[in-house]
């Protein structure tokens, strides 16, 4: 495919390029993009607008076949994540919060890093507090069993066991695993997955599945410069779709610019 002449793009012959041009002009006016030595904003526009390859947009009319449906249910957070993997390297992501259906987001897996950013949090202190309260409740129960200070020990037993249950529930609520798939060069967080007690196994099983699909979608990257241009356009598309904020999109685009030679 021949590259589109810069003059044609600037004159508005392609809608995507015109949108990108306006996008960067808006960012420059708002001061969200910082120009660096040897990598001015005009260069950024030049790089984007002369991209040779455009991705084929997702088109439901082409009857793309869903390859796999994935669900992660976090009951403690009333959060359900629904994903559909399509052939061609696309993924549909929808999150339902407290039975309120969210908007489906289409994600091009080609530009994601197959190695996710994984973080874990275990509420050790809350669990320790729960254990201490439970032990205290057992001591009070033992005293009540031997008819010692019944007026005090029985209410205390109920109080400590209740507090222990509340602390354990808080521990279960706060303990989680986060898996985030980011773009290859811009490091923009695109797919955010969370698992709590009861869904750790589900996330552990689907994590390698998504990584394998990303590897498959990436294919070969013979022309790195064109790939970088395409990744910058993908950042813009994700920002327009509501996946990325303006600040995140601007920061990620700057990271991509640093890889141009």
C-alpha positions as a Markdown table, in Angstrom:
| # | Residue | x | y | z |
|---|---|---|---|---|
| 1 | Unk | 0.0 | 0.0 | 0.0 |
| 2 | Unk | 1.4 | 3.4 | -1.0 |
| 3 | Unk | 1.7 | 6.0 | 1.7 |
| 4 | Unk | -0.9 | 8.8 | 1.6 |
| 5 | Unk | 0.7 | 12.1 | 0.6 |
| 6 | Unk | 1.0 | 14.4 | 3.5 |
| 7 | Unk | -0.7 | 17.2 | 1.5 |
| 8 | Unk | -3.8 | 15.1 | 0.9 |
| 9 | Unk | -4.1 | 14.3 | 4.5 |
| 10 | Unk | -3.7 | 17.8 | 5.8 |
| 11 | Unk | -6.3 | 19.0 | 3.3 |
| 12 | Unk | -8.7 | 16.6 | 5.0 |
| 13 | Unk | -9.1 | 13.8 | 2.4 |
| 14 | Unk | -9.0 | 11.1 | 5.2 |
| 15 | Unk | -11.3 | 11.5 | 8.2 |
| 16 | Unk | -9.0 | 9.6 | 10.5 |
| 17 | Unk | -5.9 | 11.7 | 9.7 |
| 18 | Unk | -7.9 | 14.9 | 10.1 |
| 19 | Unk | -9.2 | 13.8 | 13.4 |
| 20 | Unk | -5.7 | 13.0 | 14.6 |
| 21 | Unk | -4.5 | 16.4 | 13.4 |
| 22 | Unk | -7.2 | 18.1 | 15.4 |
| 23 | Unk | -6.5 | 15.9 | 18.3 |
| 24 | Unk | -2.9 | 16.9 | 18.6 |
| 25 | Unk | -3.6 | 20.5 | 18.0 |
| 26 | Unk | -6.1 | 20.4 | 20.9 |
| 27 | Unk | -3.5 | 18.8 | 23.1 |
| 28 | Unk | -0.9 | 21.3 | 22.2 |
| 29 | Unk | -3.3 | 24.2 | 22.9 |
| 30 | Unk | -4.2 | 22.7 | 26.3 |
| 31 | Unk | -0.6 | 22.1 | 27.2 |
| 32 | Unk | -1.1 | 18.3 | 27.6 |
| 33 | Unk | 1.7 | 17.4 | 25.2 |
| 34 | Unk | 5.2 | 18.5 | 26.0 |
| 35 | Unk | 7.6 | 19.2 | 23.2 |
| 36 | Unk | 11.1 | 17.8 | 23.7 |
| 37 | Unk | 14.4 | 18.5 | 21.9 |
| 38 | Unk | 14.5 | 16.9 | 18.5 |
| 39 | Unk | 11.0 | 15.7 | 18.8 |
| 40 | Unk | 8.7 | 18.7 | 18.3 |
| 41 | Unk | 4.9 | 18.6 | 18.0 |
| 42 | Unk | 5.2 | 19.2 | 14.2 |
| 43 | Unk | 7.3 | 16.0 | 14.0 |
| 44 | Unk | 4.6 | 14.1 | 15.9 |
| 45 | Unk | 2.0 | 15.3 | 13.4 |
| 46 | Unk | 4.2 | 14.4 | 10.5 |
| 47 | Unk | 4.8 | 10.9 | 11.9 |
| 48 | Unk | 1.1 | 10.2 | 12.4 |
| 49 | Unk | -0.2 | 11.6 | 9.2 |
| 50 | Unk | 2.3 | 9.8 | 7.0 |
| 51 | Unk | 1.5 | 6.3 | 8.4 |
| 52 | Unk | 1.4 | 3.8 | 5.6 |
| 53 | Unk | -0.9 | 1.1 | 7.2 |
| 54 | Unk | -4.4 | 1.5 | 8.5 |
| 55 | Unk | -6.0 | -1.3 | 10.5 |
| 56 | Unk | -9.1 | -2.9 | 9.2 |
| 57 | Unk | -11.9 | -1.6 | 11.4 |
| 58 | Unk | -14.1 | -4.1 | 13.3 |
| 59 | Unk | -17.2 | -4.7 | 11.2 |
| 60 | Unk | -20.0 | -6.8 | 12.6 |
| 61 | Unk | -21.5 | -7.0 | 9.2 |
| 62 | Unk | -18.6 | -9.3 | 8.2 |
| 63 | Unk | -20.0 | -11.9 | 10.6 |
| 64 | Unk | -16.8 | -12.3 | 12.6 |
| 65 | Unk | -17.1 | -15.5 | 14.6 |
| 66 | Unk | -16.7 | -15.2 | 18.4 |
| 67 | Unk | -14.0 | -17.6 | 19.4 |
| 68 | Unk | -14.5 | -17.6 | 23.1 |
| 69 | Unk | -16.7 | -16.0 | 25.8 |
| 70 | Unk | -15.1 | -15.2 | 29.1 |
| 71 | Unk | -16.8 | -14.1 | 32.4 |
| 72 | Unk | -15.2 | -13.0 | 35.6 |
| 73 | Unk | -17.7 | -12.6 | 38.5 |
| 74 | Unk | -16.6 | -10.7 | 41.6 |
| 75 | Unk | -19.6 | -11.1 | 43.9 |
| 76 | Unk | -18.1 | -9.1 | 46.8 |
| 77 | Unk | -17.7 | -6.1 | 44.6 |
| 78 | Unk | -20.9 | -6.7 | 42.6 |
| 79 | Unk | -18.7 | -6.6 | 39.4 |
| 80 | Unk | -19.0 | -8.8 | 36.4 |
| 81 | Unk | -16.5 | -8.6 | 33.5 |
| 82 | Unk | -17.6 | -10.0 | 30.2 |
| 83 | Unk | -15.2 | -10.5 | 27.3 |
| 84 | Unk | -15.7 | -11.9 | 23.8 |
| 85 | Unk | -12.6 | -12.9 | 21.7 |
| 86 | Unk | -13.2 | -12.5 | 18.0 |
| 87 | Unk | -11.2 | -13.9 | 15.1 |
| 88 | Unk | -8.9 | -11.2 | 13.6 |
| 89 | Unk | -7.4 | -10.1 | 16.9 |
| 90 | Unk | -10.3 | -8.2 | 18.4 |
| 91 | Unk | -11.8 | -8.3 | 21.9 |
| 92 | Unk | -15.0 | -6.9 | 23.2 |
| 93 | Unk | -14.9 | -5.9 | 26.9 |
| 94 | Unk | -18.0 | -5.0 | 29.0 |
| 95 | Unk | -18.2 | -4.5 | 32.7 |
| 96 | Unk | -21.4 | -4.7 | 34.7 |
| 97 | Unk | -21.3 | -2.9 | 38.1 |
| 98 | Unk | -24.2 | -3.6 | 40.5 |
| 99 | Unk | -26.4 | -5.0 | 37.8 |
| 100 | Unk | -25.9 | -1.9 | 35.7 |
| 101 | Unk | -24.7 | -3.0 | 32.2 |
| 102 | Unk | -21.6 | -1.1 | 31.0 |
| 103 | Unk | -20.8 | -0.1 | 27.4 |
| 104 | Unk | -19.0 | -2.6 | 25.3 |
| 105 | Unk | -15.5 | -1.5 | 24.3 |
| 106 | Unk | -13.7 | -3.0 | 21.2 |
| 107 | Unk | -10.0 | -3.5 | 21.6 |
| 108 | Unk | -7.5 | -4.3 | 19.0 |
| 109 | Unk | -5.2 | -6.9 | 20.5 |
| 110 | Unk | -2.4 | -6.3 | 18.0 |
| 111 | Unk | -1.0 | -3.3 | 20.0 |
| 112 | Unk | -1.0 | -4.9 | 23.4 |
| 113 | Unk | 1.9 | -6.3 | 25.3 |
| 114 | Unk | 1.2 | -10.0 | 26.0 |
| 115 | Unk | 3.0 | -9.7 | 29.3 |
| 116 | Unk | 0.5 | -8.2 | 31.7 |
| 117 | Unk | 1.2 | -6.0 | 34.7 |
| 118 | Unk | 0.2 | -8.0 | 37.7 |
| 119 | Unk | -0.3 | -6.8 | 41.2 |
| 120 | Unk | -1.6 | -8.5 | 44.3 |
| 121 | Unk | -3.0 | -7.3 | 47.6 |
| 122 | Unk | -3.6 | -9.4 | 50.6 |
| 123 | Unk | -5.1 | -7.7 | 53.7 |
| 124 | Unk | -2.9 | -9.4 | 56.2 |
| 125 | Unk | -3.5 | -7.0 | 59.0 |
| 126 | Unk | -7.3 | -7.2 | 58.6 |
| 127 | Unk | -7.0 | -11.0 | 58.7 |
| 128 | Unk | -4.8 | -10.9 | 61.8 |
| 129 | Unk | -7.4 | -8.6 | 63.5 |
| 130 | Unk | -10.1 | -11.1 | 62.6 |
| 131 | Unk | -8.1 | -14.0 | 64.1 |
| 132 | Unk | -7.4 | -12.0 | 67.3 |
| 133 | Unk | -11.1 | -11.1 | 67.7 |
| 134 | Unk | -12.1 | -14.7 | 67.2 |
| 135 | Unk | -9.6 | -15.9 | 69.8 |
| 136 | Unk | -10.9 | -13.4 | 72.3 |
| 137 | Unk | -14.4 | -14.5 | 71.6 |
| 138 | Unk | -13.4 | -18.1 | 72.2 |
| 139 | Unk | -11.9 | -17.1 | 75.6 |
| 140 | Unk | -15.1 | -15.3 | 76.5 |
| 141 | Unk | -17.1 | -18.3 | 75.4 |
| 142 | Unk | -15.0 | -20.6 | 77.6 |
| 143 | Unk | -15.5 | -18.3 | 80.6 |
| 144 | Unk | -19.2 | -18.3 | 80.0 |
| 145 | Unk | -19.2 | -22.1 | 79.7 |
| 146 | Unk | -17.8 | -22.4 | 83.2 |
| 147 | Unk | -20.3 | -19.9 | 84.5 |
| 148 | Unk | -17.8 | -17.2 | 85.2 |
| 149 | Unk | -19.0 | -13.6 | 84.8 |
| 150 | Unk | -21.9 | -14.8 | 82.6 |
| 151 | Unk | -23.5 | -11.3 | 82.6 |
| 152 | Unk | -20.3 | -10.0 | 80.9 |
| 153 | Unk | -18.9 | -12.9 | 79.0 |
| 154 | Unk | -22.0 | -13.9 | 77.0 |
| 155 | Unk | -22.5 | -10.4 | 75.5 |
| 156 | Unk | -18.7 | -10.1 | 75.0 |
| 157 | Unk | -18.6 | -13.5 | 73.2 |
| 158 | Unk | -21.4 | -12.4 | 70.8 |
| 159 | Unk | -19.7 | -9.0 | 70.3 |
| 160 | Unk | -16.2 | -10.4 | 69.5 |
| 161 | Unk | -17.5 | -13.1 | 67.2 |
| 162 | Unk | -19.5 | -10.6 | 65.3 |
| 163 | Unk | -16.5 | -8.2 | 65.0 |
| 164 | Unk | -14.4 | -11.1 | 63.9 |
| 165 | Unk | -16.8 | -11.9 | 61.1 |
| 166 | Unk | -16.9 | -8.3 | 60.0 |
| 167 | Unk | -13.1 | -8.1 | 59.9 |
| 168 | Unk | -12.9 | -11.3 | 57.9 |
| 169 | Unk | -15.5 | -10.0 | 55.4 |
| 170 | Unk | -13.4 | -6.8 | 55.1 |
| 171 | Unk | -10.3 | -9.0 | 54.5 |
| 172 | Unk | -12.1 | -10.9 | 51.7 |
| 173 | Unk | -13.3 | -7.7 | 50.2 |
| 174 | Unk | -9.9 | -6.0 | 50.1 |
| 175 | Unk | -7.9 | -9.0 | 49.0 |
| 176 | Unk | -7.6 | -8.9 | 45.2 |
| 177 | Unk | -5.4 | -9.6 | 42.2 |
| 178 | Unk | -5.2 | -7.0 | 39.4 |
| 179 | Unk | -4.1 | -7.9 | 35.8 |
| 180 | Unk | -3.6 | -5.0 | 33.4 |
| 181 | Unk | -2.7 | -5.4 | 29.7 |
| 182 | Unk | -1.0 | -2.3 | 28.3 |
| 183 | Unk | 0.0 | -1.1 | 24.9 |
| 184 | Unk | 3.4 | -2.3 | 23.7 |
| 185 | Unk | 5.3 | 1.0 | 23.5 |
| 186 | Unk | 2.9 | 3.6 | 25.0 |
| 187 | Unk | 2.2 | 1.5 | 28.2 |
| 188 | Unk | -1.4 | 2.7 | 28.2 |
| 189 | Unk | -3.6 | 0.5 | 30.4 |
| 190 | Unk | -6.3 | -0.9 | 28.1 |
| 191 | Unk | -7.6 | -4.1 | 29.7 |
| 192 | Unk | -8.1 | -4.0 | 33.4 |
| 193 | Unk | -9.1 | -7.3 | 35.1 |
| 194 | Unk | -9.7 | -7.9 | 38.8 |
| 195 | Unk | -10.2 | -11.1 | 40.8 |
| 196 | Unk | -11.3 | -11.4 | 44.4 |
| 197 | Unk | -12.0 | -14.4 | 46.6 |
| 198 | Unk | -14.0 | -16.9 | 44.5 |
| 199 | Unk | -12.7 | -15.7 | 41.1 |
| 200 | Unk | -8.9 | -16.1 | 41.4 |
| 201 | Unk | -9.0 | -19.4 | 39.6 |
| 202 | Unk | -11.0 | -17.9 | 36.7 |
| 203 | Unk | -8.5 | -15.1 | 36.2 |
| 204 | Unk | -5.6 | -17.5 | 36.5 |
| 205 | Unk | -7.0 | -19.6 | 33.6 |
| 206 | Unk | -7.9 | -16.8 | 31.2 |
| 207 | Unk | -4.7 | -14.7 | 31.7 |
| 208 | Unk | -2.6 | -17.0 | 29.4 |
| 209 | Unk | -5.5 | -17.3 | 26.9 |
| 210 | Unk | -5.6 | -13.5 | 26.4 |
| 211 | Unk | -1.7 | -13.4 | 26.2 |
| 212 | Unk | -1.8 | -16.1 | 23.5 |
| 213 | Unk | -4.4 | -14.2 | 21.5 |
| 214 | Unk | -2.3 | -11.0 | 21.7 |
| 215 | Unk | 0.7 | -12.9 | 20.4 |
| 216 | Unk | -1.4 | -14.3 | 17.6 |
| 217 | Unk | -2.8 | -10.9 | 16.7 |
| 218 | Unk | 0.6 | -9.1 | 16.7 |
| 219 | Unk | 2.1 | -11.3 | 14.1 |
| 220 | Unk | 5.4 | -10.1 | 12.6 |
| 221 | Unk | 6.4 | -6.5 | 12.9 |
| 222 | Unk | 8.8 | -6.1 | 9.9 |
| 223 | Unk | 8.4 | -2.3 | 9.7 |
| 224 | Unk | 8.7 | -1.0 | 13.3 |
| 225 | Unk | 8.1 | 2.6 | 12.3 |
| 226 | Unk | 4.8 | 1.9 | 10.7 |
| 227 | Unk | 3.8 | -0.2 | 13.7 |
| 228 | Unk | 4.6 | 2.8 | 16.0 |
| 229 | Unk | 2.5 | 5.1 | 13.8 |
| 230 | Unk | -0.4 | 2.6 | 14.0 |
| 231 | Unk | -0.1 | 2.3 | 17.8 |
| 232 | Unk | -0.3 | 6.1 | 18.1 |
| 233 | Unk | -3.5 | 6.0 | 16.0 |
| 234 | Unk | -4.8 | 3.2 | 18.3 |
| 235 | Unk | -4.2 | 5.4 | 21.3 |
| 236 | Unk | -6.3 | 8.1 | 19.7 |
| 237 | Unk | -9.1 | 5.6 | 18.9 |
| 238 | Unk | -9.1 | 4.3 | 22.4 |
| 239 | Unk | -9.4 | 7.8 | 23.8 |
| 240 | Unk | -12.3 | 8.6 | 21.5 |
| 241 | Unk | -14.0 | 5.3 | 22.7 |
| 242 | Unk | -13.6 | 6.2 | 26.3 |
| 243 | Unk | -11.1 | 3.5 | 27.2 |
| 244 | Unk | -8.3 | 6.1 | 27.8 |
| 245 | Unk | -8.4 | 9.5 | 29.3 |
| 246 | Unk | -7.0 | 12.5 | 27.5 |
| 247 | Unk | -4.0 | 12.7 | 29.9 |
| 248 | Unk | -3.3 | 8.9 | 29.6 |
| 249 | Unk | -3.5 | 9.1 | 25.8 |
| 250 | Unk | -1.1 | 12.1 | 25.7 |
| 251 | Unk | 1.4 | 10.5 | 28.1 |
| 252 | Unk | 1.3 | 7.2 | 26.1 |
| 253 | Unk | 1.7 | 9.0 | 22.8 |
| 254 | Unk | 4.8 | 10.7 | 24.1 |
| 255 | Unk | 6.3 | 7.3 | 25.1 |
| 256 | Unk | 5.7 | 6.0 | 21.6 |
| 257 | Unk | 7.4 | 9.1 | 20.1 |
| 258 | Unk | 10.6 | 8.2 | 22.0 |
| 259 | Unk | 10.9 | 5.0 | 20.1 |
| 260 | Unk | 11.1 | 6.7 | 16.7 |
| 261 | Unk | 14.6 | 6.7 | 15.2 |
